[in-house]
């Protein structure tokens, strides 16, 4: 017999391998080159269709579509499917290799231009310029690389990556021959094999597997419910709903949303109560969770406000250099006749014109901001996000856990007509406290409320006799109590869903009286409960009935006793707002940040929360309404409305894109799976350390404390960071423009170069060093009251207003050196160049303080000590070089005594005129 069995098994295996008994591929899993599975495209519509089919099929139909069986898959089947579809794992954003991260830190227009200038300087044997420029590029790149690396490692440490298992039901085939016979003869053999339960790693689950779930389990894949008893699932991470939702074996209602299907379970949610078995529909990247993760990881980020702003300013200055440098070359070449010297001078002008410290100043300023935010429990993953914080003018946030405490509390306890009722609270507490079944979130809220507001009169004096457990057909439960004195009737206390409770009530409590529940009273009752629902409250009805006293245990109470009840009142629940929410929203509004709430929760609940925190939510816009909107209609809606409810992840992403398309700098704060696409789409994605991994990966900033108050501090730090960056750009752009204009004037009239290439480079280096402390400078309070943006037009206008001022005093210096000190021949050019070297360096350094603030410098606004000391030191070095022992090395010479009082007069005149022009500029254009 064993011989025949072995021969038959080998025969079937050979026939199978020859292709005579091919098994069809699993739905949606086509074979590609090399036999590898080809996953469906990452298109949510495809996934939705597969889940819709699973929801709409009856259980036998769903099993047939998934090629599963009533008692699960066998181990060989599961192993083969695992090879074909891959492990049940979701894509994560992998850390960049160090070399690619280093390249991204280096890559920006100025670094590329400076590298090109360094190469040209090296080829022309200008080693000083090569070293200076190379050092600037290296420092800016390394500072960004090190700081972002630290932040990324901090974010990685927040991820608690733990291995998990799932309880799987697998068929036990017994022998190899039976397994092969199953392949040949088909499904009619399946029921002959017993099923076994085992724990397997979640990554080994495959479509068609049967899993068993109970309270506390995480749903490991997208599943179709097969059996369910008292099954409640928390879907807040997917939908934003505060309360768990009930799941059934069949669809309960015709609903538009896939996430609202009562017979589907989704990866990443968790079971709150009850037990169930389910068949796996999709695993890994083919789950709803996986599609969102893939979208968040695979989608390239659009350029943020910061990146677009830096690039626009960079190209403005580069275009300016491309126009001015050739003019300097041609003028000096034709007027002096020495083209090689003219080329070296033009190259020095190009270096001086290029704000080579910009990458380093920007990076060090952002790095300082990251350190400050780290002290406030904020991890900055991408440095650019700090400036986006300051530029943000719209914050989109979820509701649960951000505006609210993410826990259910008892909000109201009322009589039948909506007035506060201690009796309703008393009965609700008796019911919740004495029941022995699994206490849900509502029961815990009632007990916690009484713990916080103890009242012995309400909580003492009763002994439990019996209970009638909750079930999902009746949607209510009852406890039966007797006085602990032993005297008196038995009290039945029942609570449950309003409609189910009304079906067993015949009377209502009206004060001390009891009146019949007739048609008119029923209408009043429904009006009160609908009013409570309109306030975003979840309402549970409480009723009671007195039964004749019986000796303990002599009467078997049951569902039939839940009749002719007296409706006493209602208890209403809410996820309450945080105490810090309202002041944080006011602070954000005062700083020009509009807050919009984007939630997957019910619009009535969300509207109630918005009302409580002082947010003018207005008429809410729902996800189904957004589905029907064109892009133009949505653009109008996002401008007008502040509350968007019942949203899917793609709705949130679309809203963020609509806001950005209208020129807003958008921040998005979220922590759930459903928030990942919007986090990626926003200018600044904000998550928390307790968020799901996908949300943390998509975010730019991670908060260690989920509070809007932390956000407000981040906004202010971002604006201070931006202000200090803008100071450097304004100073450099205006002084460089003035210097080049002065060079053009001097090149036309002077028989020699106004300054040697080496002198120009040294002056530029000293000026740059004077601004190293700008990241540590103070910022005036009025400068951070409103969102700040990059504005190339404003910077260009600033150059045109303040650049010629320095040129005016440069020309005054030229005249002084030419006529007063007779430095008007090639033999006297060293004196001329020394005089302009000092004037140029000191006026450039002075401008740092003149335009660092819209206020009167040194009097109304004092600089930080590091900046003051740095600029004073550089001014001293600038005076020392022509007067000290290094003068010959730099081809400078000592200046006559008369020069110094004239220098003071020039500096005072420059300071006064700059202040006058600044006042005019502020009145006309403002000061960002």
Beta strands, then each sheet from edge to edge (+ up, - down):
strand 1: 30-31
strand 2: 37-38
strand 3: 73-74
strand 4: 165-171
strand 5: 195-201
strand 6: 210-214
strand 7: 222-234
strand 8: 245-246
strand 9: 264-265
strand 10: 270-282
strand 11: 378-380
strand 12: 394-397
strand 13: 404-415
strand 14: 462-471
strand 15: 476-483
strand 16: 490-496
strand 17: 505-510
strand 18: 513-516
strand 19: 538-547
strand 20: 565-577
strand 21: 594-598
strand 22: 621-622
strand 23: 643-645
strand 24: 666-669
strand 25: 684-688
strand 26: 701-703
sheet 1: 1+ 2-
sheet 2: 3+ 4+ 5-
sheet 3: 3+ 4+ 6- 10+ 7- 8+
sheet 4: 3+ 4+ 6- 10+ 7- 9+
sheet 5: 11+ 26- 25- 24- 12- 21- 23- 22-
sheet 6: 13+ 20- 17- 18+
sheet 7: 13+ 20- 19+ 16- 15+ 14-
end
